[in-house]
Amino acid sequence: MRLPQIFHSLHKRFRKMFEKNTEGGEGSATPSIQDIAGRLAEEQQRLRQLEATTMPKEKTLLVLGSKCVGKTTAINRFFDREEHTTRPTLALEYSFARRIGSGKTPQVMNVWELGSLDNADQLLEVPMRTHGLQQLAVFIMLDLSQPQRFWADLECAYKGLRDTAQELMKNLTPELREVLEQRCLERVGQQNSEDLANLEPLPFPVVIVGGKYDIFAGSDPAIRKHTCRCLRSMAHLIGGALLFYSQRMPKLAKVLRDTISHLGFGSPLHPFRSHVTDFNEPLCIWFGTDSWAKIGDTGAQSMERIGATFGADVPQLQLEKHSLQETTNPAKDPGFKESLIDEMRAQKNEDLAGIMRDVLLRGKFESVQN
């Protein structure tokens, strides 16, 4: 079952709570506000009790997106790690944080960082299957300094998350699926009921982070306008939040740090201190606070339409195939120094060079004889 269809079934069930009870007697009267509030409270209480008995105590964050956008730096700053030389993330890296919460119960936050989106389907599945969808939150970081390139990263990240989530949702129990559906509805916002049928939300929180805002702020106003509209549309479509970030701007860096803490530990309660939709300012839009009407006069949009519109306004550059396949050799990276392994590798390289010399000399000798 597709995720939007699951979401629509929840929407129908939610709407039934407000319909008139037509079964006899005085049930044909329109329910009062008190009745509606009572039904909502009972439903939410039931789901909270179910969530308390089925939800794990740990939280998991998955960080993925554009290369060299500052994913590792953001994680290191959250953990207060010193950065001498930041090495590139090659595949999938794991770290965790632990703290004592209220009631002296330990809280654990698992953090996974995906280095590259190229052929990353199996790597995406590792944190999602290991820890489960019910405790997952995702940060998609995009390079705003290259608006002509980031759409491919955003599309690849969303499709990978969506396809993996669809496979895992098939194996969930009905109780867990109901909890995820209710939490999804609460994130998107009940005030946007007119948009529900046109959304394709994921079953976990997703924050789209536009990195390198300090560079993006100096770009052409038309490009900023089209980029912001594209990201707002995509964040609203998937039921996510949107945040612009720069490690060189302490205010924006603090908002990202607070958001990581909120999704990992539950505090602070309100990491987004303001609501900003002006494309001349760093965007800051929390879950469920945007709508198609606020974004523009284009109405509801699909991912394909959003991409086509953005590509027409900001033509996307296609990376050459050889540049996509080009990767840094970790053996020459000072961040991966291992003395014992480096000595053994150097010895093997000398042996290989000697063999190559012998083969070359043998070839020359045989050519002289012939």
Summary of the structure (lengths in Angstrom):
residues: 370
radius of gyration: 25.4
end to end distance: 71.4
largest distance: 111.8
contacts: 1043
relative contact order: 0.11
helix: 55%
strand: 12%
